[in-house]
């Protein structure tokens, strides 16, 4: 109800052209206020709403409550793209609070506009780059549009440029550009026009891009250069220059290189300076034959893949005198015999020396300056340079030349031409303006063997004890000759020095002359050796006689026979008796028979045995020195093993015995004491002697088994023949009896064994009573064999019984047993008890067991029941 029309002229409709600038008046209206409103408008007219919404319009005051609607230019009104009508709602309020709201309709009217460039041309000046050499083609397309969508036309200025634009806006080049000939830049004004003649113009810049399409070319005209050899590295030979047409407006950026394989030169890749990099030796191959060096130089306008040009240049190498004369070898060694005649030619240096300079004027030289130790004996010929000859002969044995064998000479080989590079070679010596070379010559005067070796003595005599150790030196011979230098003398034994057993007993040192023995000397075999010793200086020889006297030394042991013996003696043997008639006989190859001395060193318990005589004879008998005493217990051994020593020192004084060599021989004796029958010793009625025979075979004595075998066969044949004769005789003399006496008279038994066991039929010729059992027993008075007496058997007569002893040396100990051949008695007689060998029992108290298992073991014998044997075992004991 309070609403009052305050806006005069509204609502209303108005128009405005498109693209109107900011501030263009669209419509003007007034505002009326109430008289009560003294202060006018409280809220100025404003656009509170726009349909469509936009900020393209605004309200400005013109004064006295008059207002107008104007364009803001933001956005610019466009008929073609924006709405063509806008409804603007305008609101106003006065100070009394009255308001009014009306609509102003603004219609946008169309207007012909200029064409508009689009794309890059709309915002900037377009620059187009065209490579030279590119064929005519479209280089750019112009994009423009007309706001009214009218058809547009394109044109360009100036018309003289080699470009054209089509109605479609495409810009074409009309030629192939050459950067080196055509302008490098073009400015084109492109104009686009609509049908009403409105147009727009933009500028297009076209730049022609230079490409590498031209070959560089050399500006250096010289092709041949000449330099001397041996130029130092870095020496400039030539300065090669070139240009590139592509770089007419700027300095060319070119790259230089050497295409041919070359070890002498190099080129700076940037500047083209050709310089020496390696040693150029005109005198060495291949330059010695071809002194011209061809170098192909290439210039390129790009490090890789560019255009290039090549040029061949020739460098001629000139020879200089840079080589002194040289000799190969530089050291010469020659030999000349002493006493060679003067004027003898020794060496021609021309065959070994040369100057390798190519130019003949640089390779001439001569020989001069012969000097050095002994140079007065030599000279260089004046007529023929380089020939060395001897001026006088040399005798090494001459005291003036004694000790001089090698002469050291020096010769100067001198270059005649002027040396351009003196001092370049430190091993050369510069004399004035000449380059020279020093060679060395060593001449050895070869000795001539003029003299024979001479021994210091015509003969030598050495005295050597026969016990001298093998390998010992027994003397020395010495020989010299007068040749200088002294010849090396070698010694040898050419005759003598041998025996039947040894080919060489002596040896002589080939260089020192020491004589040594290779085998033991034996005075008893050979007392003197005569040698012939030769001294040789490889060409001439001399001999001397050497006599070696062998000095006798007591080095032989006494050898006695027998050296081992075993026998038995009764316990009751009288003192002073020669035991079983035993004696020993001794021999010594280097001692007098009176020098023997006998003593028992081992086994003589209680000193029962001795030898007589004890010294001064080569024969001595074994004597019982004291009786045996077993009852009191003084003696306990029944077997004595005596070790007898025989020395050859009887004739020496006590002082000489301490200093002289003494030899000792040994004899081993085994003595078994046979107890009396009354001695309480366990025994058996029989005993057995075991003989052990052992043959020792030596390979050197191959004939021994052959002789033994042959002799055995002959002996068996003889025994067989005798047995046959005996049997024939018995049959002839004794007719055969009845069956009751059919036992053969003779039995032949052959037994081959390492041990022979023989049973003896012992004859018992004595009787005694056993003190323990009280029974009677029989015994043999010679051997002491016992048995229990048979009640029906008379006492037998006592024939002599012989016991043969044999010895076997087994490790220094022997075993003695009695041998009793077994004899079969006639059937009428009663059989004797058999002996069985059993281990010995322990001796009873008061008796000592005889040590050693090789003593006789007692045999236990039982009486057969049919013969009335003993009821208790017989006493046992050891013999």
C-alpha positions in Angstrom: 0.0 0.0 0.0 2.9 2.3 0.4 4.1 1.6 -3.1 4.1 4.8 -5.2 5.3 5.4 -8.7 8.6 7.1 -8.2 10.3 6.1 -11.5 9.0 8.3 -14.3 9.4 6.9 -17.8 9.4 3.4 -16.7 8.6 0.8 -17.6 10.0 1.3 -21.1 11.9 -0.3 -24.0 15.2 0.9 -25.4 17.9 -0.3 -27.9 21.7 -0.3 -28.0 24.2 -1.4 -30.8 26.4 -4.3 -30.2 30.0 -3.7 -29.4 29.0 -0.5 -27.7 31.9 0.9 -25.7 31.7 1.5 -22.0 29.6 4.5 -21.0 27.2 4.6 -24.0 23.8 5.9 -22.8 21.0 3.4 -23.3 18.0 5.1 -21.7 17.3 8.2 -19.4 14.6 8.3 -16.6 13.6 10.6 -13.7 12.8 9.9 -10.1 10.0 11.8 -8.3 10.0 12.1 -4.5 7.3 13.0 -2.0 7.1 16.5 -0.7 7.6 15.1 2.7 10.9 13.7 1.6 13.0 16.7 2.2 16.3 15.0 1.8 15.5 13.3 -1.6 16.3 9.7 -2.4 17.4 7.3 0.3 18.4 4.5 -2.1 19.7 5.5 -5.5 18.2 3.7 -8.5 20.0 0.4 -8.9 19.6 -2.6 -11.1 18.6 -5.3 -8.7 18.1 -8.0 -11.3 18.9 -8.6 -15.0 17.3 -11.2 -17.2 19.5 -12.8 -18.3 21.9 -12.0 -15.6 24.7 -9.8 -16.8 26.8 -6.9 -15.6 26.9 -5.2 -19.0 24.8 -2.2 -17.8 25.0 0.3 -15.0 23.0 3.5 -13.8 24.6 6.8 -13.6 23.2 10.1 -12.2 22.8 13.0 -14.5 21.7 15.4 -11.6 18.4 16.8 -10.4 17.0 13.2 -9.9 17.7 12.4 -13.6 19.4 9.1 -14.2 20.6 7.1 -17.3 21.4 3.5 -18.0 24.9 3.1 -19.7 26.9 0.2 -20.9 29.8 -1.0 -18.8 31.8 -2.7 -21.5 32.2 -5.8 -19.4 31.3 -7.8 -21.1 31.1 -6.1 -24.5 27.7 -6.7 -26.0 27.9 -9.1 -29.0 24.8 -9.6 -31.1 26.1 -12.9 -32.5 27.0 -14.5 -29.3 25.0 -12.9 -26.5 21.3 -12.5 -25.8 19.6 -10.0 -27.9 17.4 -8.5 -25.1 17.9 -7.8 -21.4 15.2 -7.0 -18.8 16.7 -4.7 -16.2 14.8 -4.4 -12.9 15.4 -0.9 -11.5 14.7 -0.3 -7.8 14.6 3.1 -5.9 13.6 4.3 -2.4 13.1 7.8 -1.0 13.8 9.0 2.4 10.2 8.5 3.6 10.4 4.8 2.8 8.5 4.8 -0.4 9.8 2.4 -3.0 9.3 1.7 -6.7 10.4 -1.1 -9.0 10.1 -1.0 -12.8 11.5 -2.8 -15.8 13.6 -1.4 -18.6 13.9 -3.7 -21.6 17.1 -3.2 -23.6 17.2 -4.6 -27.1 20.7 -5.2 -28.7 20.8 -4.3 -32.4 23.2 -5.8 -34.9 26.2 -3.9 -36.5 28.6 -4.9 -39.4 32.0 -5.6 -37.8 35.5 -6.1 -39.1 36.9 -9.5 -39.7 39.0 -10.9 -36.8 42.3 -12.9 -37.0 42.3 -16.0 -34.9 45.0 -18.1 -33.5 48.6 -16.8 -33.1 47.9 -13.9 -35.5 45.2 -12.6 -33.2 47.7 -12.0 -30.4 51.2 -11.6 -31.9 53.3 -11.1 -35.0 53.9 -14.5 -36.5 57.5 -15.4 -37.6 57.9 -18.2 -40.1 61.3 -19.9 -40.8 62.0 -21.4 -44.2 65.1 -23.6 -44.9 67.0 -22.6 -47.9 66.8 -25.1 -50.7 63.2 -26.0 -49.8 61.0 -26.4 -52.8 57.9 -24.2 -53.2 55.2 -25.2 -50.8 52.6 -24.0 -48.2 54.5 -22.4 -45.4 51.6 -21.1 -43.2 47.8 -20.9 -43.1 46.1 -17.7 -41.9 42.9 -18.1 -39.7 40.4 -15.2 -39.7 36.6 -15.0 -39.1 33.8 -12.5 -39.8 31.4 -11.7 -36.9 28.5 -11.8 -39.3 29.8 -15.0 -40.8 30.3 -13.3 -44.2 32.8 -14.7 -46.8 36.2 -13.1 -46.4 39.1 -12.4 -48.9 42.9 -12.4 -48.2 45.6 -10.4 -49.8 49.3 -9.6 -49.2 51.7 -6.7 -49.8 54.1 -6.0 -51.2 53.3 -7.8 -54.4 57.0 -8.3 -55.4 57.9 -10.9 -52.7 58.1 -14.5 -53.9 55.0 -15.5 -51.9 51.3 -15.6 -52.5 48.2 -16.1 -50.4 45.1 -18.0 -51.5 41.5 -17.2 -50.8 41.6 -19.9 -48.2 44.3 -18.0 -46.3 47.2 -20.4 -47.2 50.5 -18.7 -47.8 52.8 -20.4 -50.4 56.4 -19.8 -51.3 56.9 -19.4 -55.0 60.7 -20.3 -55.3 63.5 -22.4 -53.8 65.5 -20.0 -51.7 69.4 -19.8 -51.7 70.7 -18.3 -48.5 73.9 -17.2 -50.1 72.0 -15.3 -52.9 68.5 -14.3 -51.7 67.5 -12.0 -48.9 67.6 -13.6 -45.5 64.3 -12.1 -44.3 60.8 -11.1 -45.8 57.9 -9.1 -44.2 54.4 -9.9 -45.5 51.3 -7.7 -44.7 48.3 -10.1 -44.8 44.9 -8.3 -45.2 41.5 -10.0 -44.7 38.3 -8.1 -46.1 34.6 -8.8 -45.6 31.9 -8.1 -48.4 31.2 -4.6 -47.0 34.9 -3.7 -47.4 35.7 -3.8 -43.8 39.2 -5.4 -43.3 42.0 -6.3 -40.9 45.7 -6.5 -41.5 48.5 -8.4 -39.7 52.2 -8.7 -40.5 54.0 -12.1 -41.0 57.8 -12.3 -40.8 59.5 -14.9 -43.0 63.2 -15.8 -42.2 65.3 -17.9 -44.6 67.4 -20.4 -42.6 70.9 -21.1 -43.8 71.7 -24.8 -44.2 75.1 -26.5 -44.7 74.9 -27.1 -48.4 78.3 -25.8 -49.6 81.7 -27.5 -49.5 84.6 -25.7 -48.0 87.6 -25.1 -50.2 91.3 -24.7 -49.5 92.9 -21.3 -49.9 96.5 -22.6 -49.6 98.1 -23.0 -53.0 101.4 -24.6 -52.1 101.5 -28.4 -52.4 105.2 -29.3 -51.9 107.3 -28.7 -48.7 110.9 -29.6 -47.9 112.3 -30.1 -44.4 115.5 -31.7 -43.0 115.3 -34.9 -41.0 115.4 -35.2 -37.2 113.2 -32.2 -36.7 112.1 -31.8 -33.1 108.4 -32.5 -32.3 106.2 -29.4 -32.7 108.2 -28.0 -35.7 105.7 -26.3 -38.1 105.8 -27.6 -41.6 102.9 -25.7 -43.2 99.8 -23.6 -42.3 96.8 -25.0 -44.2 93.9 -22.6 -44.7 90.4 -23.0 -46.1 87.0 -21.3 -46.4 83.3 -22.3 -46.3 80.8 -20.5 -48.6 78.1 -21.1 -46.0 80.1 -18.7 -43.8 80.5 -15.7 -46.0 79.2 -13.2 -43.4 81.2 -14.7 -40.5 84.4 -16.5 -39.9 84.3 -20.1 -41.0 84.2 -22.8 -38.4 86.2 -25.6 -40.1 87.8 -28.8 -38.9 91.1 -30.1 -40.3 92.4 -33.7 -40.2 95.0 -36.0 -41.9 93.3 -38.9 -43.7 96.4 -40.9 -44.7 98.1 -43.1 -42.1 101.0 -41.1 -40.9 103.4 -41.3 -37.9 105.5 -38.2 -38.7 103.0 -35.4 -38.8 99.8 -34.1 -37.2 97.5 -31.1 -37.9 95.8 -28.8 -35.5 92.0 -29.5 -36.1 91.0 -25.9 -35.5 93.9 -23.9 -37.1 95.1 -26.2 -39.8 98.8 -26.0 -38.7 100.8 -29.0 -39.9 103.6 -29.9 -37.5 106.1 -32.7 -36.7 105.0 -35.2 -34.1 107.4 -38.2 -34.6 111.0 -38.8 -35.2 111.9 -38.5 -38.9 114.9 -40.6 -39.7 116.0 -40.2 -43.3 118.5 -43.1 -42.9 116.0 -45.7 -41.8 113.5 -47.5 -43.9 111.2 -46.7 -45.6 112.5 -43.1 -45.9 115.9 -44.4 -46.8 114.4 -45.6 -50.1 111.6 -43.1 -50.5 112.3 -39.8 -48.8 109.0 -38.2 -49.9 106.0 -38.3 -47.5 102.5 -37.7 -48.9 99.9 -36.4 -46.6 96.2 -36.1 -47.4 94.7 -33.2 -45.5 90.9 -33.0 -45.2 88.8 -29.9 -44.2 85.3 -30.4 -43.0 82.6 -27.9 -42.0 81.2 -30.1 -39.3 82.8 -32.4 -36.8 80.7 -35.2 -38.3 78.4 -35.6 -41.3 79.3 -32.3 -42.9 80.8 -31.4 -46.3 84.5 -32.0 -46.8 87.3 -31.4 -49.2 90.7 -33.1 -49.5 94.1 -31.9 -50.6 97.4 -33.9 -51.0 100.6 -32.3 -50.0 104.1 -33.8 -50.4 106.9 -33.3 -47.8 110.5 -34.0 -49.0 112.9 -35.1 -46.2 116.5 -34.0 -46.7 119.5 -36.0 -45.2 121.8 -34.5 -42.6 124.9 -35.8 -41.0 123.3 -37.0 -37.9 124.9 -40.5 -37.6 128.4 -41.2 -36.6 130.2 -44.2 -37.9 129.3 -47.4 -36.0 130.9 -50.8 -35.6 129.0 -54.0 -35.0 130.2 -55.3 -32.7 131.7 -52.4 -30.9 134.0 -54.7 -28.9 136.4 -57.1 -30.6 138.2 -60.0 -29.1 141.0 -61.7 -30.9 143.6 -64.3 -30.0 147.2 -64.6 -31.1 149.7 -67.3 -30.2 152.7 -66.2 -28.3 155.9 -65.8 -30.4 153.9 -64.9 -33.4 155.9 -63.1 -36.1 155.8 -59.3 -36.5 153.6 -58.0 -39.2 150.9 -60.6 -38.7 147.5 -59.4 -39.7 144.9 -59.5 -36.8 141.8 -57.5 -37.7 140.3 -55.5 -40.5 137.8 -52.9 -39.0 136.4 -51.9 -42.3 134.4 -55.1 -42.5 132.5 -54.1 -39.3 132.1 -50.3 -39.4 129.8 -48.2 -41.5 128.0 -44.8 -41.5 124.3 -45.2 -42.3 123.8 -41.6 -43.5 122.2 -41.7 -47.0 124.0 -38.8 -48.6 127.5 -39.9 -49.6 128.9 -36.6 -48.3 127.7 -37.5 -44.8 128.8 -41.2 -44.6 132.6 -40.9 -44.9 134.8 -41.8 -42.0 138.4 -42.9 -41.1 140.3 -44.7 -38.3 142.7 -43.0 -35.9 143.9 -42.8 -32.3 145.1 -46.4 -31.6 145.9 -46.3 -27.9 145.6 -48.4 -24.8 147.7 -50.9 -22.8 150.3 -52.6 -25.0 149.5 -50.4 -28.1 153.2 -50.3 -28.9 153.0 -53.9 -29.9 150.3 -53.2 -32.5 149.6 -50.6 -35.3 147.1 -49.5 -37.9 148.4 -49.7 -41.4 148.8 -46.4 -43.1 148.1 -47.6 -46.6 144.9 -49.4 -45.9 142.8 -47.8 -43.1 141.3 -50.1 -40.5 143.8 -53.0 -40.8 145.4 -53.9 -37.4 148.7 -55.7 -37.5 151.2 -56.9 -34.8 154.5 -55.0 -34.8 156.6 -57.4 -32.6 156.3 -60.9 -31.2 155.3 -61.5 -27.5 156.9 -64.2 -25.3 154.8 -64.9 -22.2 157.7 -66.5 -20.4 159.8 -63.4 -20.9 160.1 -61.7 -17.5 159.3 -58.4 -19.2 155.9 -59.7 -20.3 155.3 -62.0 -17.3 151.6 -61.8 -16.2 150.4 -59.9 -19.3 148.0 -62.0 -21.4 145.3 -59.6 -22.6 146.0 -56.2 -24.3 143.3 -53.6 -24.3 143.3 -51.2 -27.3 141.0 -48.4 -28.3 140.5 -47.1 -31.9 138.6 -43.9 -32.8 136.3 -44.2 -35.8 135.9 -40.5 -36.9 133.2 -38.9 -39.1 134.6 -36.6 -41.7 131.4 -34.5 -42.5 130.3 -31.7 -40.2 128.0 -33.1 -37.5 124.8 -31.1 -37.4 123.7 -32.6 -34.1 126.9 -33.1 -32.1 126.2 -34.3 -28.6 122.8 -35.8 -29.5 124.1 -39.3 -28.6 125.8 -39.3 -25.2 127.8 -42.4 -26.0 129.6 -40.7 -28.8 132.6 -38.3 -28.2 133.0 -35.0 -30.1 136.5 -34.1 -31.2 136.6 -30.5 -32.6 133.9 -30.5 -35.2 133.9 -34.2 -35.9 131.5 -36.8 -34.6 133.4 -40.0 -33.7 132.8 -43.5 -32.3 135.0 -45.4 -29.9 135.6 -49.1 -30.4 137.5 -51.5 -28.1 139.8 -54.3 -29.1 141.0 -57.0 -26.6 143.8 -59.2 -27.9 144.6 -62.3 -25.9 148.0 -63.8 -26.3 147.3 -67.5 -26.4 149.9 -69.5 -24.4 151.8 -72.2 -26.2 152.5 -75.4 -24.2 156.3 -75.5 -24.5 157.4 -77.3 -21.4 156.8 -80.7 -19.8 155.5 -81.1 -16.2 158.3 -81.8 -13.7 157.7 -83.6 -10.4 159.2 -82.0 -7.3 160.9 -85.5 -6.5 161.8 -88.2 -8.9 160.3 -90.8 -6.5 158.2 -90.7 -3.4 158.0 -93.1 -0.4 155.2 -93.2 2.1 155.1 -95.4 5.3 151.5 -96.4 6.2 150.4 -98.5 9.1 148.2 -101.4 7.9 145.3 -100.3 10.1 145.1 -96.9 8.5 141.4 -96.0 7.9 140.0 -96.4 4.4 139.8 -93.0 2.7 142.7 -91.5 4.6 145.4 -89.5 2.8 148.8 -91.1 3.0 150.9 -88.5 1.2 151.0 -86.0 -1.7 152.9 -85.6 -5.0 153.5 -82.3 -6.7 154.5 -81.3 -10.2 154.8 -78.0 -12.1 155.9 -76.8 -15.5 157.5 -73.6 -16.7 154.7 -72.5 -19.1 153.0 -69.1 -18.4 150.4 -69.0 -17.2 150.9 -72.1 -15.1 149.2 -75.0 -16.6 146.6 -77.0 -14.7 148.3 -80.2 -13.7 146.1 -83.4 -13.4 147.3 -86.5 -11.6 146.5 -90.1 -12.2 147.8 -93.6 -11.3 148.8 -95.4 -14.4 150.4 -98.5 -12.9 150.6 -100.4 -9.7 148.3 -100.1 -6.7 146.4 -103.4 -7.1 146.3 -106.8 -5.5 144.7 -110.2 -6.2 141.5 -109.1 -4.4 141.4 -105.4 -5.3 142.1 -103.8 -8.7 142.8 -100.4 -7.2 143.8 -99.9 -3.6 145.0 -96.4 -4.0 143.4 -93.2 -5.4 145.0 -89.9 -6.2 143.3 -86.5 -6.3 143.3 -85.3 -9.9 143.9 -81.7 -9.0 145.7 -81.7 -5.6 147.9 -84.9 -5.9 146.8 -86.3 -2.5 147.2 -90.2 -2.4 144.4 -92.0 -0.5 143.7 -95.6 0.2 140.5 -97.2 -1.1 140.8 -100.6 0.7 142.3 -101.8 4.0 146.0 -102.6 3.8 147.2 -106.0 5.1 150.9 -106.3 6.0 150.5 -110.1 6.2 149.5 -110.1 2.5 151.6 -107.4 0.9 154.3 -105.3 2.6 155.0 -102.9 -0.2 153.1 -101.3 -3.1 154.8 -99.5 -6.0 152.7 -97.0 -7.9 153.4 -95.1 -11.1 151.9 -91.6 -10.9 151.4 -89.5 -14.0 151.2 -85.7 -14.2 149.6 -84.2 -17.3 149.0 -80.6 -18.5 146.6 -81.9 -21.1 149.3 -82.2 -23.8 152.5 -83.3 -22.1 153.0 -85.8 -19.4 155.6 -86.9 -16.8 155.7 -89.8 -14.4 157.1 -90.5 -10.9 157.4 -93.6 -8.8 155.6 -93.8 -5.4 156.5 -96.6 -3.0 154.0 -97.3 -0.2 155.5 -99.3 2.7 152.9 -101.1 4.8 153.9 -101.0 8.5 153.0 -104.0 10.5 150.4 -103.5 13.3 148.9 -106.1 15.6 145.5 -106.2 13.9 144.9 -110.0 13.8 143.1 -111.9 16.5 144.3 -115.2 17.9 142.3 -118.0 16.3 142.0 -121.2 18.3 140.8 -124.7 17.6 138.3 -125.8 18.6 136.6 -122.6 19.4 133.6 -124.4 20.9 133.5 -127.7 22.8 131.1 -129.6 25.0 131.8 -132.6 27.3 130.9 -134.3 30.6 133.0 -135.0 33.7 132.2 -137.0 36.9 131.7 -135.0 40.1 134.6 -137.0 41.7 137.2 -136.1 39.1 140.6 -135.5 40.8 142.1 -132.0 41.0 144.9 -131.4 38.6 143.4 -133.7 36.0 143.5 -132.7 32.3 139.8 -132.7 31.7 139.1 -135.4 29.0 142.5 -134.7 27.6 141.1 -131.4 26.2 143.6 -128.8 24.8 143.4 -125.8 22.5 145.8 -124.8 19.9 146.0 -121.1 18.8 147.5 -119.2 15.9 148.0 -115.5 15.2 149.2 -114.2 11.8 151.0 -111.2 13.3 152.1 -112.5 16.8 154.7 -114.8 18.2 153.3 -118.1 19.8 154.9 -117.1 23.0 152.7 -114.0 23.1 149.5 -115.9 24.0 147.9 -115.5 27.4 144.8 -117.6 28.5 142.2 -116.7 31.1 138.6 -117.7 31.7 136.5 -114.6 31.9 133.0 -115.9 32.2 131.2 -118.9 33.7 134.1 -120.2 35.9 132.0 -120.3 39.1 134.2 -121.0 42.2 137.2 -121.1 39.9 137.0 -124.9 39.3 138.8 -124.7 36.0 142.1 -123.3 34.7 144.4 -123.6 31.7 148.0 -124.8 31.8 150.2 -123.2 30.8 148.5 -119.9 31.3 150.8 -118.0 29.0 153.8 -118.3 26.7 152.6 -121.1 24.4 150.2 -121.6 21.5 149.0 -124.8 23.2 147.2 -125.1 26.6 145.3 -127.8 28.5 142.1 -127.5 30.5 142.8 -128.5 34.1 140.4 -129.1 37.0 141.7 -126.6 39.6 139.5 -127.4 42.6 137.0 -130.2 43.5 133.3 -129.9 43.4 131.3 -129.5 46.7 127.6 -130.1 46.2 126.9 -131.7 49.6 127.6 -128.5 51.5 125.8 -126.3 49.0 129.0 -124.5 47.9 128.4 -125.6 44.3 124.9 -125.5 42.8 125.7 -125.5 39.1 125.9 -128.8 37.2 126.5 -127.1 33.9 129.4 -124.7 33.3 129.6 -122.5 30.3 133.1 -121.1 30.1 134.1 -118.1 28.0 137.9 -118.4 27.5 139.8 -115.3 26.3 143.1 -115.6 24.5 145.2 -112.4 24.2 148.4 -111.7 22.3 150.0 -109.4 24.9 152.1 -111.8 27.0 155.4 -110.5 25.7 154.5 -106.8 26.4 155.5 -105.0 29.5 152.9 -103.3 31.7 153.7 -99.9 30.2 153.5 -101.2 26.6 150.1 -102.8 27.2 148.6 -99.4 27.8 149.8 -98.1 24.4 150.0 -101.1 22.1 147.1 -102.6 20.2 146.0 -105.9 21.7 143.7 -108.4 20.0 141.7 -111.1 21.8 140.3 -114.4 20.6 137.5 -116.4 22.3 136.7 -120.1 23.0 133.4 -121.3 24.5 133.3 -124.5 26.5 130.2 -126.3 27.9 131.0 -128.7 30.8 128.4 -130.9 32.4 129.2 -132.4 35.8 127.9 -136.0 36.3 126.9 -136.7 39.9 127.8 -139.8 41.9 125.3 -142.7 42.1 124.7 -142.1 45.7 123.7 -138.5 45.2 120.0 -138.1 45.9 119.0 -137.0 42.5 116.0 -138.0 40.5 117.2 -140.1 37.6 116.2 -142.7 35.1 118.1 -145.8 34.1 118.9 -144.4 30.6 120.0 -141.2 29.1 119.8 -139.8 25.6 122.5 -137.9 23.7 121.0 -135.5 21.1 123.4 -134.4 18.4 122.4 -131.4 16.3 124.2 -130.8 13.2 123.8 -127.6 11.2 125.3 -126.9 7.8 126.1 -123.4 6.9 125.9 -122.7 3.2 127.8 -120.0 1.4 127.0 -118.9 -2.1 130.7 -118.8 -2.9 131.1 -122.5 -1.9 128.7 -123.9 -4.4 130.7 -127.1 -4.7 130.3 -128.1 -1.1 126.7 -129.6 -1.4 127.7 -131.3 -4.7 130.8 -133.0 -3.1 128.8 -134.0 0.0 125.9 -135.5 -2.1 128.3 -137.4 -4.3 130.3 -138.7 -1.3 127.1 -139.8 0.4 125.9 -141.7 -2.6 129.3 -143.5 -2.9 129.3 -144.4 0.8 125.7 -145.7 0.7 126.6 -147.8 -2.3 129.7 -149.2 -0.5 127.7 -150.0 2.7 125.0 -151.7 0.7 127.6 -153.8 -1.1 129.3 -154.8 2.3 125.9 -155.7 3.7 125.2 -157.9 0.8 128.5 -159.7 1.3 127.8 -160.1 5.0 124.4 -161.5 4.4 125.8 -164.0 1.9 128.4 -165.1 4.4 125.9 -165.5 7.3 123.6 -167.7 5.1 126.6 -169.8 4.1 128.0 -170.3 7.6 124.7 -170.4 9.7 121.8 -172.5 8.4 118.4 -171.1 9.3 116.7 -172.3 12.6 113.1 -173.0 13.5 110.3 -170.5 13.7 111.1 -169.9 17.3 114.3 -168.2 16.4 113.1 -166.3 13.3 114.3 -162.9 14.4 116.7 -161.5 11.8 120.3 -161.2 12.8 121.0 -157.9 11.2 118.7 -154.8 11.0 119.6 -151.9 8.8 117.9 -148.6 9.7 118.5 -145.4 7.8 117.2 -142.2 9.3 117.7 -138.7 7.9 116.8 -136.0 10.4 118.2 -132.8 11.8 118.4 -134.6 15.2 119.6 -138.2 15.8 118.1 -140.0 18.8 120.0 -143.2 19.8 119.1 -145.5 22.6 122.2 -147.2 24.3 122.0 -150.6 26.0 123.8 -149.6 29.1 125.9 -152.1 31.0 125.4 -151.8 34.8 128.5 -153.1 36.7 127.8 -151.8 40.2 125.1 -152.0 42.9 124.0 -149.7 45.7 121.1 -149.2 48.0 118.9 -146.2 47.7 119.0 -144.2 51.0 115.4 -143.1 50.7 113.5 -146.2 49.7 116.1 -148.8 50.8 115.8 -150.6 47.5 118.8 -151.8 45.5 119.7 -150.2 42.2 122.3 -150.9 39.6 124.6 -148.2 38.0 127.3 -147.9 35.4 130.6 -146.8 36.9 131.7 -145.0 33.8 128.6 -143.0 33.0 126.8 -143.0 36.3 123.6 -144.4 34.7 121.3 -146.1 37.2 118.3 -148.5 37.3 116.3 -150.5 39.9 117.8 -153.9 40.3 115.7 -156.9 39.1 115.6 -159.6 41.6 116.3 -162.4 39.0 119.0 -160.5 37.1 122.6 -161.1 38.0 125.1 -158.3 38.1 126.5 -157.6 34.6 130.2 -157.3 33.9 131.5 -153.7 33.4 132.8 -153.3 29.8 134.1 -149.9 28.8 131.6 -147.5 27.4 132.6 -144.7 25.1 130.5 -141.6 24.8 131.0 -139.4 21.8 130.4 -135.8 22.3 129.7 -133.3 19.6 129.1 -129.6 19.8 126.6 -127.3 18.2 127.1 -123.6 18.5 123.7 -122.1 18.6 123.9 -118.4 19.6 126.9 -119.1 21.8 125.3 -122.0 23.7 125.3 -125.7 23.0 123.2 -128.7 24.2 124.8 -132.0 25.0 123.0 -135.3 25.0 124.3 -138.8 25.1 123.7 -141.0 22.0 122.8 -144.6 22.6 122.0 -146.7 19.6 119.0 -148.9 20.3 119.4 -152.6 20.0 116.7 -155.1 19.9 117.5 -158.0 22.4 116.6 -161.6 21.7 113.2 -162.7 22.6 114.5 -165.0 25.4 115.7 -162.0 27.4 113.3 -159.7 29.2 112.6 -156.3 27.8 114.2 -153.2 29.3 112.0 -150.5 30.5 111.4 -147.7 28.0 112.5 -144.2 28.7 110.0 -141.4 28.4 111.2 -137.8 28.4 109.2 -135.7 30.8 109.6 -132.3 32.3 112.0 -132.3 35.3 110.4 -132.0 38.7 111.4 -129.5 41.3 114.5 -130.4 43.2 114.0 -131.4 46.8 115.2 -129.2 49.6 118.9 -129.2 49.8 119.3 -129.6 46.1 119.7 -126.8 43.5 118.0 -127.0 40.2 120.6 -126.9 37.4 119.9 -123.7 35.2 119.3 -123.9 31.5 116.9 -126.0 29.5 119.6 -127.3 27.3 120.9 -129.6 30.1 120.0 -133.2 30.2 116.5 -133.9 31.3 116.0 -136.9 33.5 113.7 -139.5 32.1 111.1 -141.2 34.1 111.0 -144.9 33.7 108.4 -147.3 35.0 108.9 -150.9 35.6 106.4 -153.0 33.6 104.3 -155.2 35.8 105.5 -158.4 34.2 109.1 -157.6 35.0 108.5 -156.8 38.7 109.0 -153.1 38.5 109.4 -150.6 41.3 106.3 -149.8 43.2 107.3 -146.1 43.6 108.9 -143.8 41.1 112.7 -143.6 40.9 114.5 -140.6 42.2 114.9 -137.9 39.6 117.8 -135.5 39.0 119.6 -133.5 36.4 122.9 -134.5 34.9 
